[in-house]
Amino acid sequence: MRSNKILGITIIPETKSTVLEKIIKYIKNPTGFLHTISLNPENLVIATENDLYKKIVETGQIKIVDGIGVVLAGRLLSVEVGERVTGVGLMDELIKRAPDRRLRVLMIGGKENLALRLAQCYSDQFPEAKFNGLQGIGDIKNIKKGEEAKIFSIVAAYKPQLVFIAFGSPDQELWIERHKKKFTGCVIMGVGGAFDYLSSNVERAPVFIQKLGLEWFYRLLNQPWRWKRQLRLIKFIWLVIKQKVKKE
């Protein structure tokens, strides 16, 4: 049986509608917690460098193909990847569905007060749902005493159904894995810089650039400090070619 993997990570072909259906079904009858993970070239490269991170990604209940690079790699490797679903897009779709189901939504991370401001904005827009936001941790690589305890006291009291974590990869996924028992009954998703885009704090690429799959290049032009992160894209291309050659 042909393995449907890219760089050792199993790809489960999904569409946006099937992903949303799975999440809504879980919310109706929650057991354990539902970890949704975005796959892009950078994350897949990190998975080749970090065994724990690879395990977390591989065992994630839902994996969405976020980056256009993963779509192109799938074509080259004859791996079915399904529909491209961006993390920002999925978060936006879930928030739009929150009012009808009167969901409790918690946003953690991002810049100071950003999650709080975004939650207040959504509360005004969708009063039928409940939104809460907090930075939670000032520096994910240097967590201060008491920061996590405060987060978990809010989680216990608020009992969120949707949780969006914006600490950046791989830190957000590693943090979620360490504390998954605290999020029993939650749909939890690491969303990186989604808070910046959804709050218009950072301008997103025009739609036609998004459709061309060049959003990463648009971000690089507007945030040139990201160039070091783009080095992983070069490594991704090399590793994909290596996998292609090995298969043949």
N, C-alpha and C positions, 0 to 999 in steps of 0.2 A: 504494500500500500504506500502510495506516494506521500511523503511528509510535507505538510503545508506550513513550512517554517521559513523565516528569514532571520539569519544570524542566530539560530538556535531558539528563537521565540515562535511558538505556535500562533499562527494567524487564523482566527475564526471569522470567516466572511460574514459581515453584518450589513444591514442597511440602517439608516437613521430610525426608521419606523420600528424595526425589530428591537433595536437597542432601547428605544423609549418604551416599547411594550413590555420588555423584560423588567425595566426599572419600575414602571407603574404596577406591574404584577407583584413585584417584591414589596413595594410600599403597602399594598393591600394585605399581604401576609408575610411580614418580615421575620426571617430566621437568620441568626448570625449577623453578618454585615455584608453589604454588597460593595465591593471595591471596583470602581471603574477607572481604568488606566488608559491614557492617551499614548499612542505609539507614533514616534517620529524618528528620523535618523539619529538625532542626538541621543535619545533614550535607548535606542537599540544598541548603539555603540557603548554607552555606559553599561548596559547589561553584559557586554562581552568582557568588561573590565572589573565588574563587581558581582561576585557569585550570589550574594544575598539579594542584591537588587534584581538580578536575573530571576531568582526564585519568586520574588514578589510579583514581577511582571508576568511571568509564566503562569502563576496561579491566580492572577486577577480574574474575578468572575466575569467581568466585561472588559474587552480590549477594543478600543476604537482606533481606526487608522486615521491619524490626524495629519501627518506630514505627506506632502505630494511625493517626497523622496521614497517613502515606503510604497506608494502606489506604483511608481516607476520601477522600483526594485522587484515588486511582485510580477510585473510584466516581463522583466528580463529573466526572472527565475521560474516563470510559469507557476507562480504561487497565487492562489485566489485570495484577494484582500477585501472583497466586498466594496461597499460605498465609503468614500472618504467622509468622515464625520469629525469636524474640528471640535476641540475641547470647549472653545468659546461658544461655538454654535450649539453644542449639546447643553451647556449650562444655561444658555439663553432660552432654549426650548423647554427645559425643565422648569425654569422660573415662570414662564408663561403658563404652564400647566398647574402651577401651585395654587392659584386662586380657586379653581374649580374643585380641588380636593382639600382645600383649606389646610395646606401643608405648613409645617414649621421648618424654616430654612435658616441654616447657620453658615455664615461666611467667616473664615479665620485666615489671617495673614495679610499680605500686601503691605503697602506703606502705612505709616501712622495715620489712624482714623479713616483710611480709605474704605475698609470693609464696613465700618459703621456708617459712613456717608452713603455708601451704595445700598446698604440695608434700609436706611431711612428713605432713600429715593424709591426703592421697590415698595416699601410700605405705603407710600403716598399713591403709587401707581396701581398697586394690587392690595387694597385694604382687606380683602377676604382671607388672604394668607398672612402668615407671621414671619417677619424677617428680623434677624439679629446679626450683628457684625462686630468683630473685635480683631485687633491686630494679634493679640495673644502672646506672640514671641517676637521680641525686637530683633534678635539675631539667631537664626535657627542653628548656626554653627557654634553658638556660645549661649546656650539657654540659661537664663538666670533662675535662681531659686524662687519658687513660688509661681512662676509663669504658667507652668503646666497645670499645677493644682487649681489655679483660677479658671483655666479653660475647662477642666473636667468638672468643676463645681457648676459651671454654667451649662455644660452638656447634660449633667444629671438633672438639673432643675428644669431646663428648657425642653429636653427630650426631642431633639430635632429629627426630622425624617430625611432631609437632604442636607448634606454637609459638604461645603466646598473649601478646600485647603489651598492657599496660595503661598507656599514656601519655596517653590521652584524645585525642579527635578535635579538629582534624585532624592534630595532631602525630604520633600513632602511625602513621597511614597515610603521611604524608610521610617519616617515619623509615624505615619498611619499604621504601618505594620507593627511597630513597637507598642502602639496603644489601641490596637483594634478591639480589644475587649471593652474599652471605654465607649466604643461606638456601636455596640450591639443594637440591632434594629434600625441602623442608619444606611442610607445610600451615601457613600463617601467617595469623593473624587478630587484628585489633585489637579488644579487648574492653572498653575504657573502664573502668568501675567494677565489672566482673564479679567481680573478686577480693574486693571488699568484700562483695558479696552472697553468694557461694559460701562464704565463710569465716564468714558471719553477723556480720561486723564492722559491717555496715549492714543493718537490718531491711528485707526486701523487702515490698512491698505484699501484702495478703491476696489469695488466688487470685481471688476474685470481683471485686476491683478491677482485677486484671490482665486478666481476661476482658472487663471493660467498657472497657479501653483507657485507664484513668485512673491508671496507675502513675506517669506524669509528675507528676500533681497530688499524689499521695501523697508523692512524693519532695520536691516543693516545700514541702509542709506540714512535713515533717521536716527539710528542709535549705533554709530560706528564703533563704540566700545564693545559691541557684541562680536567683533571680528574673531576673537580668540575662540569663542564658542563654535564659530563656523568651521574651525579646523576639524571638528568631529565629522563634518559633512564630507570632507576629503577622505577621512578614514572610513566612513560608511561606504563610500563608492568603492574604495579598494577592497573592503571586506565582502561586499556584494559580488564584485567581479571574481574574487577568490572563491566564493561559494559556487558561482556559476561554472567556473573552470573545474572545480572539484566534482561537481555533478556530472559533467560531461567527460 
